[in-house]
Amino acid sequence: MNTAPSPDAATAAHLAEQDPASTVPILEAVDLRCEFGRSRFRKESVVHAINGVNLQVFRGETVGIVGESGSGKSTLAKALLGLVQPVEGAVRFEGDDIGRLSKESRRHYRRSVQAVFQDPGASLNPRKTVGRIVGETMMLHGLATRRDVRRRVGEVLDSVSLSASYYHRLPDQLSGGQKQRVAIARAMSISPQVVIADEALSALDVSIQAQVVDLMNRLRAERNVAYVFISHDLARVSEIADRVAVMYLGRVVEAGPVDEVMTRPRHPYTKALLAAQLRIEPAGNGQRFNVLNGEIPSPKRLPSGCPFHTRCPDMVEACRTVRIEELESPQRPGADRLTHAASCVIHRQPPNTARQREIG
């Protein structure tokens, strides 16, 4: 596997000395495959939503997941939360397959892995006050009693910069940013180890997005919580993530430290995503990327070979036949988390044999 030297290597070694658990993933997907619509009579209608994803999340870090609509990001989030059952592979929490947890262990997992969803209005019960929304969650997990719940909720609201006056308010009395803060407060109220944020900023104004990002970064520093931050907005991901995984058609096609991936992308799909982002000034490294044409293929009829070859401007004949599993496997279990890897034939070829195209 090709590896790029990273200035973070010394930092990672130092963290490992201070906290051995930092080298062990708290949550991981291992060769994860998820399908929908399979039946004995309609095999051709099966949707291959996740196709062999390997992903590791370590304590106190933020892993960004990016890709177009239909790339499998939200299905991956649901699988990590245990809301979608894989047909192959596993999701592991603290090393244990979540599909085989005992009742007691599953309760611990449910408390430890929380979610913040895209639409804060839809994720909050409109008939319950903020106090009940947050307080009932704490009481359910034994972290508050009826006697002290109001005080405990007040402390949680204060941690997300909401005053105690919000305790009796209903969701429809809140702005979009305030609703998302309540959703974050609910997730954080039970001291989770991992928070999965699925497009948690996309429904908010840009100025509010920045405030929520600052809030999430502060809570991570204070509580050593890990985030899986799922978004189509590469700029926001670059602000909050330590590592990033790029998904296409249910697979991770590139992964590595966020600065490496954003400034020196290796996979043609990642380059195209970056080219589609609006920039005020040109990229400082002088790279010029291809513009992505066409639509993502149907997950019911996956292309042969590399799934991106039908849209790739750098495609060579090998791309039609070489299976992606035979290439580099970003974020495979046991891999160095600082590795920058891409599943691409072109990337593995010597520069003088790869067909390169750039836009003007």
Residue pairs with C-beta under 8 A, 6 or more apart in sequence:
1 328
1 329
1 335
1 339
1 341
2 328
2 340
2 341
2 347
2 348
3 336
3 339
3 340
3 341
4 256
4 260
4 264
4 339
4 340
6 257
6 260
6 338
6 340
8 257
8 338
9 338
12 22
12 337
12 338
15 22
16 22
16 23
19 59
21 59
22 58
22 59
22 60
23 58
24 58
24 95
25 56
25 57
25 58
25 92
26 57
26 58
26 59
26 93
26 94
26 193
26 194
26 226
27 56
27 57
27 80
27 91
27 92
27 93
27 113
27 193
27 194
27 226
27 228
28 54
28 55
28 56
28 57
28 91
28 92
28 333
29 53
29 54
29 55
29 76
29 79
29 80
29 89
29 90
29 91
29 92
30 54
30 89
30 90
30 91
30 92
30 333
31 52
31 53
31 54
31 88
31 89
31 90
32 50
32 52
32 53
32 54
32 55
32 76
32 79
32 86
32 88
32 89
32 90
32 91
33 48
33 50
33 51
33 52
33 53
33 86
33 87
33 88
33 89
34 49
34 50
34 72
34 75
34 79
34 84
34 85
34 86
34 87
34 250
35 46
35 47
35 48
35 49
35 87
36 46
36 47
36 49
37 45
37 46
37 47
38 46
38 87
39 45
44 300
45 300
46 300
47 299
47 300
48 250
48 299
48 300
48 302
49 72
49 75
49 250
49 299
50 72
50 75
50 76
50 79
50 86
50 250
51 72
51 249
51 250
51 251
51 302
51 307
52 89
52 251
52 324
52 325
53 72
53 76
53 89
53 247
53 250
53 251
53 252
54 252
54 329
54 330
54 331
54 332
54 333
55 63
55 65
55 76
55 245
55 252
55 255
55 331
56 63
56 331
56 333
56 335
56 337
57 63
57 194
57 226
57 228
58 226
58 337
59 193
59 224
59 226
60 220
60 224
60 225
60 226
61 226
61 227
61 242
61 243
62 220
62 226
62 227
62 228
62 229
62 240
62 241
62 242
62 243
63 226
63 227
63 228
63 229
63 241
63 242
63 243
63 244
63 245
64 229
64 230
64 231
64 237
64 238
64 240
64 241
64 243
64 244
64 245
64 258
65 73
65 76
65 77
65 228
65 229
65 230
65 231
65 244
65 245
65 247
66 73
66 230
66 231
66 232
66 234
66 237
66 244
66 245
66 246
66 247
66 273
67 73
67 232
67 246
67 247
67 248
67 273
68 232
68 248
68 273
68 296
69 232
69 296
70 249
70 296
70 299
71 247
71 248
71 249
71 250
71 296
72 247
72 249
72 250
72 251
72 299
73 198
73 230
73 247
74 198
74 199
74 230
75 84
75 250
76 230
76 247
77 115
77 196
77 198
77 228
77 230
78 84
79 85
79 86
79 91
80 91
80 113
80 196
80 228
81 113
81 115
81 196
82 91
82 98
82 99
82 109
82 110
82 113
85 99
86 99
90 97
90 98
90 99
91 97
91 98
91 99
92 98
93 101
93 109
93 112
93 113
96 105
98 106
98 109
101 109
111 141
111 190
111 191
111 192
112 192
112 193
112 194
113 192
113 193
113 194
113 195
113 196
114 187
114 188
114 190
114 192
114 194
114 195
114 196
115 187
115 195
115 196
115 197
115 198
116 123
116 180
116 183
116 184
116 187
116 195
116 196
116 197
116 198
116 200
117 123
117 183
117 198
117 199
117 200
118 198
118 199
118 200
118 202
118 203
119 203
120 171
120 176
120 179
120 180
120 182
120 183
120 203
121 171
121 176
121 179
121 203
123 183
124 133
124 171
124 179
124 182
124 183
125 132
125 133
125 171
126 170
126 171
126 172
127 170
128 136
128 170
128 171
129 167
129 168
129 169
129 170
130 153
130 157
130 162
130 166
130 167
130 168
130 169
130 170
130 171
130 174
130 182
131 149
131 150
131 153
131 167
131 168
133 171
133 182
133 186
134 153
134 156
134 157
134 182
134 185
134 186
134 189
135 144
135 149
135 150
135 152
135 153
137 186
137 189
137 190
138 144
138 149
138 152
138 153
138 156
138 189
138 190
139 145
139 146
139 149
141 190
143 152
143 189
143 190
143 191
144 152
144 153
150 167
152 189
153 167
153 189
154 164
154 167
156 185
156 188
156 189
157 163
157 164
157 166
157 167
157 182
157 185
158 164
159 185
159 188
159 219
159 222
160 181
160 182
160 184
160 185
160 188
160 215
160 219
161 181
161 215
162 178
162 181
162 182
162 185
166 174
166 178
166 182
171 179
171 182
174 182
175 208
176 203
176 204
176 205
176 208
177 204
177 205
177 208
177 211
177 212
180 200
180 201
180 203
180 204
180 208
180 212
181 212
181 215
183 200
184 195
184 212
184 215
184 216
184 219
187 195
188 195
188 219
188 223
188 225
191 223
192 225
193 225
193 226
194 225
194 226
194 227
194 228
195 225
195 226
195 227
195 228
196 227
196 228
196 230
197 216
197 227
197 228
197 229
197 230
198 230
199 230
199 231
199 232
200 212
200 229
200 231
201 209
201 212
201 213
201 231
201 233
201 236
202 231
202 232
202 233
204 212
209 236
213 236
213 239
213 240
216 227
216 229
216 240
217 240
219 225
220 226
220 227
227 240
229 237
229 240
229 241
231 237
234 262
234 273
234 274
234 277
235 277
237 244
237 258
238 244
238 258
238 259
238 262
241 258
242 257
242 258
243 255
243 256
243 257
243 258
243 337
244 255
244 256
244 257
244 258
244 261
244 262
245 252
245 254
245 255
245 330
245 331
246 252
246 253
246 254
246 255
246 261
246 267
246 269
246 270
246 273
247 253
248 269
248 296
248 307
248 308
249 296
249 297
249 299
249 302
249 303
249 307
249 308
250 299
250 307
251 307
251 324
251 343
252 330
252 331
252 343
253 267
253 269
253 270
253 308
253 324
253 330
253 342
253 343
253 344
254 261
254 265
254 266
254 267
254 269
254 270
254 330
254 341
254 342
254 343
254 344
255 261
255 330
255 331
255 339
255 340
255 341
256 330
256 338
256 339
256 340
256 341
257 338
257 340
260 340
261 270
261 340
262 274
263 283
263 284
263 285
264 285
264 287
264 340
265 271
265 274
265 289
265 342
266 340
266 341
266 342
266 344
266 347
267 308
267 342
267 343
267 344
267 347
268 290
268 308
268 312
268 313
268 314
268 344
268 346
269 292
269 308
269 311
269 312
270 342
271 287
271 289
271 290
272 289
272 290
272 291
272 292
273 292
274 289
275 289
275 290
275 291
275 292
275 359
276 291
276 292
288 358
288 359
288 360
289 358
289 359
290 313
290 314
290 357
290 358
290 359
291 359
292 311
293 311
293 313
294 310
294 311
296 311
297 303
297 307
297 310
303 309
303 310
304 320
304 321
305 318
305 319
305 320
305 321
305 322
305 323
305 324
306 312
306 319
306 320
306 322
306 324
306 327
306 343
306 344
306 345
307 324
308 319
309 315
309 319
309 320
312 319
313 357
314 346
314 354
314 355
314 356
314 357
316 345
316 346
316 349
316 354
316 355
318 345
319 345
319 346
322 345
324 343
327 343
327 344
327 345
327 348
328 341
328 342
328 343
328 344
328 347
328 348
329 335
329 341
329 343
330 339
330 341
330 342
330 343
331 337
331 341
335 341
346 354
346 355
347 354
